[in-house]
Each structure stands twice: as structure tokens, then as C-alpha cells.
Amino acid sequence: MAVMVFVNVLVYVCMHPILWFLRVPQEVMEGMRQYLVIIYAGLLASSLYNFFACLLRALGNSTVPLVFLAVSSVLNIGLDLLFVVGFHWGIRGGGGSNCDFPVYSGNRHFAVCCCVTIRACGWRNDETAEITAERDAA
């Protein structure tokens, strides 16, 4: 997390020199700056998405991250069209929809990781334990 915050601050402070080094034409400089500001604002969500997806894969569940990635990709395409074409937000709309993807997936991965952890650790209430014991005995 500290590295991500450091990189964000570094990018915001050095945005103009970076764009100059990349030889971005003056005509698109402002749009490029807007897009990068929005994308780097969503870096925390991307980091959380990657963390939880890797955690689920480490636990042996590679299906859930794949499904969330597929759903998020379709959601990203839909939001791109809605924000850019429907709301006429232009560059900000494209950047915003790209930030929504990791937020959506990261939240879903977090929920699944919590459920997997609860099941693996056996954290259940007494009623659930009784139902499970009855089912296993039958």
C-alpha cells in the first residue's frame, strides 16, 4: 500500500515531465493528463483486485477470478459505451469506466475470500454446526 501511495504521488508530481518525455503532442496533452489522473486514482482498487484474485488462486480456486474477470470485462465495455457515448463524458468517461472494473471485481473477490476463510476456519454459529452435523450423519 505504501508503494502504491508513493507511486501515485510521484506520478501526480511528475505528470508533465513524463508526458514531455513520452513526446505526447500538445493537441492531446490535456486529455492524456485527465485520463492518467483518473486511472491512477483507481490504482488502489486495481491493487485490491489483484491481491484478492491471487489469494483465491493460491487457495486453489481459479474459477471465481476468471468469472469475475469476464463479468467485469463485459461491465467495462457497457460502462465505456454508457459514459462516452450516452453521457458524452469523453476521456473522463473512458477513464472512469476503467476504474469501475477493479472496484466491482475487487469487492466481489473480497466477499468470496471472506466466505472461503469462514468455511476453512470453521467459523459458524451453533445452529449451522448442528445442521451440518445432521447432514453429515445421514
N, C-alpha and C positions, 0 to 999 in steps of 0.2 A: 504494500500500500504506500509506503514512504517513497519507494522508487517511482511509482505512478504519479504521485503528487509532485515530486521533483521534475519528472519529465514534462508534466503539464505546465508547471511554472516556467521551465526552460523554453518550451515551445512558445508560450504566450509572449515571453520577453524577447525571444529571438525570431519572432514570426517574420518580420520584414527582411532581415538578413538571409533567412532560409529561403524565402521566395526569390530574393535577388540572386542568390547562389544557384538556384534552380532555373534561373533565367525565364521566369514567368513573364509573359508580355504584360505591359501596362493595362491593356484593354480588359484583361481577366484578373488582374491583381486583386481588386476589391472582392470579387466573387470568390476567388480562391481563399482569401483570408477569412471570409464569412464561413465558408464550408469547413475549413480547418478548425476554426474556433468551436463550431458545433460538434464536429467529430471528436475533438479532444475533450470536450465537456462530457461526452458519453464514454470516455475511457474507463471509468470506474465500473460501469455496467458491463462492458466487454470483459474486463478482468474477472468480475464475479461469474459471468457466464463461463469463461474458460476454466476457472477454478472448479466450479461445480460439475461441469461436463467431465473434466479429468478425474474428479473424485468418483463419479459414478462409473467411469470406465475402469478405474482402479479396483472398484468393488465387484467388477465383472459384469456390469450392466452397460453394454454398448448400444442397446436398442433405444433406450429412452433419449440419450443425447442426439441420436440420429433422427428420431421422430420430431423432437423439438426443433432441430435444425431445419428439417423440411417444412414444418409448420411456420417457423419464423421466416423462412425464405419467401414463402407464399405471402405471409403477412407484410413483409418488407416490400414486395412488388406492389401489393394492393395499396399500402400507405404511400409509396412513391407516386403512384398514379393519383391518389386522392389529394395529397399535399401539393404536388406540382401542377397537375392538370386541373383538378377540381377546385382547389383553394387558391391557385395561382401564386403560390409562395416561392416559386423558383428555386434558387440554390438553397435557401433556408429550408424549404420543404424536403428537398433531397437529403440534406444532412440530418434533418430531424427524423425522417423515417429510418435512416440507417442507425440512429441512436435508439430508436424504439425496439429494434430487433433484439439487441442483447439484453435490454431491460425485460422484455417479455420472456425470453429464454432463461435468463438468469433467475428470475423469480420462480419459474416452473422447476428448474433444476434444484433450487434451494428447497422447495416444497418436497420434491421426491427424495432428496438427500435426508431431510428430516424424517420422512416416513421410513426410509431404509434404516436409518440409525435407530429409530424407536423399535422397529421389529428386531433388529440384530441384537440390541441390548436387552430386549425383553421388557421394556417399559410399557406395561399395560395395567389397566385398572383391574380390580378383583373380578368384576363381572365378565370381562373379556377373557381373563385367565380361566374362569370356570367353563365358559362356553367352549374355549379351545380344548380344555381337558376332556370335556364330554365328547367333543367331536373326535378327538384322538383315541378315546377309549372305545368308540363304536366301530 
